[in-house]
């Protein structure tokens, strides 16, 4: 989820990405498919690898929709209006990232699915961030980066929260709120 389609007001990006930890296929099979896509195999190998990747991407749709609804709820609870977007990373982008980051395993790619909300001020971002301290008890906050307090050299300002999401069925997912 790099870049935005719309101009970004300073400190206005707030988004969530979800990565499934328990794959639709076995983790070993997902990672094997990633290796084939990274190095380019035979036509048959590539066909199977793309099939596994397609199912892997699709397995992120439900948790992504769940997280997007939670994000909308948090923004609404804060009394703020935002511009929302969500997506599953496109197949060519997944393959390109695997080739760019040679040691990355497909099962560990954290931004297969993501959603965000663009807000009008830093104060709005902080208000929505504070809402995650309330009513998010089922999920574990595992990391946080405040790029508003310490902006990147490019000027990028945002808050990144990394959660371990626990589905109602007990399947864990890793996710990032950025």
Secondary structure, 3 states (H helix, E strand, C coil): CCCCCCCCCCCCEEEEEEEECCCCCCHHHHHHHHHHHHHCCCHHHHHHHHHHHHHHHHCCHHHHHHHHHHHHHHHHHCCCCCEEEEEECCHHHHHHHHHHCCCCCHHHCCCCEEEEEECCCHHHHHHHHHHCCCCCCCCEEEEEEECCCCCCCCCCCEEEEEEEEECCCCCEEEEEEC
